[in-house]
Amino acid sequence: MRDLKTTTTAILLATIWAGQAVSQQSPADVAGLLAQADVAAGQVLYADNCAVCHGENLEGQDNWQTQNEEGILPAPPHNKTGHTWHHPDAALFAYTKLGGAEFLKLQGIENFKSGMTGFAEIIDDQGIADVLAYIKSTWPERERQIQANRSNQ
């Protein structure tokens, strides 16, 4: 069972890290939305929609790197201790908009169980960018720079 968890986690992280985001927004479109982002509005949207799973202080859920009995990974932290900053903007945007299972399905990974639901019907594209801008605003300079470099590749 441990090997399956490790393999599944590795596939998920490699796919997202590669930045092969499939959504209606190109990386340039996402960059444009982020350039117009309102960090304060993103903080409010985060508190209203994301904190319930990812924590009020972006701390994530306990044991976030270990699948639960249903095979779902708990919500990761969005602070510097998590892996959010390892992924390019377009991937983060698509994962948030579409949800984990749909994002990975569009990448060719079928039947992946994800606790992350899509927010396309709840938060508009600019709002998703606002949330991402808020999350990114909390990272130290090093993590912001690494993530920016990955987004610009």
C-alpha positions as CSV (number, residue, x, y, z in Angstrom):
1,M,0.0,0.0,0.0
2,R,2.9,2.4,0.8
3,D,4.3,2.0,-2.7
4,L,0.9,2.9,-4.3
5,K,0.7,6.0,-2.1
6,T,4.2,7.0,-3.0
7,T,3.7,6.4,-6.7
8,T,0.3,8.2,-6.7
9,T,1.8,11.2,-4.9
10,A,4.8,11.3,-7.2
11,I,2.6,11.2,-10.3
12,L,0.4,14.0,-8.9
13,L,3.2,16.2,-8.0
14,A,5.2,15.6,-11.2
15,T,2.1,16.4,-13.3
16,I,1.3,19.6,-11.5
17,W,4.9,20.7,-11.3
18,A,5.4,20.2,-15.0
19,G,2.9,23.0,-15.5
20,Q,0.9,21.2,-18.1
21,A,-2.2,22.9,-17.1
22,V,-5.3,22.3,-19.2
23,S,-7.9,25.0,-18.8
24,Q,-9.4,27.8,-20.9
25,Q,-6.6,30.1,-19.7
26,S,-3.1,30.1,-21.2
27,P,-0.1,30.9,-18.9
28,A,-0.2,34.4,-20.4
29,D,-3.9,34.8,-19.6
30,V,-3.2,33.7,-16.0
31,A,-0.3,36.1,-15.8
32,G,-2.6,38.9,-16.9
33,L,-5.1,38.0,-14.2
34,L,-2.4,37.9,-11.6
35,A,-1.0,41.3,-12.7
36,Q,-4.5,42.8,-11.9
37,A,-4.9,40.8,-8.7
38,D,-6.2,42.3,-5.5
39,V,-4.4,40.7,-2.6
40,A,-6.9,42.0,0.0
41,A,-9.9,40.7,-2.0
42,G,-8.0,37.4,-2.3
43,Q,-7.5,37.2,1.4
44,V,-11.3,37.6,2.0
45,L,-12.0,34.9,-0.7
46,Y,-9.5,32.6,0.8
47,A,-11.0,33.0,4.3
48,D,-14.5,32.4,2.9
49,N,-13.7,29.5,0.6
50,C,-10.3,27.9,1.3
51,A,-9.5,28.2,5.0
52,V,-11.9,25.5,6.0
53,C,-9.6,22.9,4.4
54,H,-6.2,24.7,4.0
55,G,-6.3,26.5,7.4
56,E,-6.8,30.1,8.4
57,N,-3.1,30.6,8.5
58,L,-2.5,28.5,5.3
59,E,-1.2,25.7,7.5
60,G,-3.0,22.8,5.7
61,Q,-4.4,19.7,7.4
62,D,-2.5,17.3,9.6
63,N,-0.6,14.5,7.8
64,W,-1.2,16.2,4.4
65,Q,1.4,14.0,2.7
66,T,-0.3,10.7,3.7
67,Q,-3.5,9.5,1.9
68,N,-6.5,8.8,4.2
69,E,-8.4,5.5,4.2
70,E,-10.3,6.7,1.1
71,G,-7.0,7.3,-0.8
72,I,-7.3,11.1,-0.7
73,L,-4.5,13.3,0.4
74,P,-5.5,15.9,3.0
75,A,-5.3,19.6,2.0
76,P,-1.7,20.8,1.9
77,P,-0.4,23.9,3.5
78,H,-0.2,27.0,1.2
79,N,2.6,28.6,3.3
80,K,6.3,28.0,2.7
81,T,6.1,24.5,4.3
82,G,3.9,23.1,1.6
83,H,4.4,22.5,-2.1
84,T,2.2,25.2,-3.6
85,W,5.1,27.4,-4.3
86,H,6.7,24.5,-6.3
87,H,4.1,24.8,-9.0
88,P,3.7,27.4,-11.9
89,D,0.8,29.8,-11.8
90,A,-1.1,28.2,-14.7
91,A,-1.1,24.8,-12.9
92,L,-2.3,26.4,-9.6
93,F,-5.0,28.3,-11.4
94,A,-6.3,25.3,-13.4
95,Y,-6.2,23.0,-10.3
96,T,-8.2,25.6,-8.3
97,K,-10.7,26.3,-11.1
98,L,-11.2,22.7,-12.2
99,G,-10.5,20.7,-9.0
100,G,-7.9,18.0,-8.5
101,A,-9.6,15.1,-10.2
102,E,-10.7,17.0,-13.3
103,F,-7.4,18.7,-13.7
104,L,-5.6,15.4,-13.6
105,K,-8.2,13.7,-15.8
106,L,-7.5,16.3,-18.5
107,Q,-3.8,15.4,-18.2
108,G,-4.6,11.7,-18.8
109,I,-4.6,10.5,-15.2
110,E,-7.9,8.8,-14.7
111,N,-9.6,7.9,-11.5
112,F,-7.5,10.0,-9.2
113,K,-9.3,10.7,-5.9
114,S,-8.9,14.3,-4.8
115,G,-10.4,16.3,-2.0
116,M,-10.0,19.5,-4.0
117,T,-13.2,20.5,-5.6
118,G,-13.3,22.9,-8.5
119,F,-14.2,26.5,-7.8
120,A,-15.3,27.5,-11.3
121,E,-18.9,27.9,-10.3
122,I,-18.1,29.6,-7.0
123,I,-15.2,32.1,-7.7
124,D,-14.7,33.8,-11.1
125,D,-11.3,33.8,-12.8
126,Q,-10.2,37.1,-11.4
127,G,-11.2,35.9,-7.9
128,I,-9.1,32.8,-8.3
129,A,-6.2,35.0,-9.3
130,D,-6.8,37.2,-6.3
131,V,-6.7,34.1,-4.0
132,L,-3.5,33.0,-5.6
133,A,-2.0,36.4,-5.3
134,Y,-2.9,36.5,-1.6
135,I,-1.3,33.1,-1.0
136,K,1.8,34.1,-2.9
137,S,2.0,37.3,-0.9
138,T,2.6,35.3,2.3
139,W,5.7,33.5,1.0
140,P,9.2,34.6,1.8
141,E,11.2,36.2,-1.1
142,R,13.1,32.9,-1.9
143,E,9.9,30.9,-2.4
144,R,8.3,33.7,-4.4
145,Q,11.3,33.9,-6.7
146,I,11.5,30.1,-7.3
147,Q,7.8,30.0,-8.1
148,A,8.0,33.0,-10.4
149,N,10.8,31.3,-12.3
150,R,8.8,28.2,-12.7
151,S,5.8,30.2,-13.9
152,N,7.9,32.0,-16.5
153,Q,9.4,28.9,-18.1
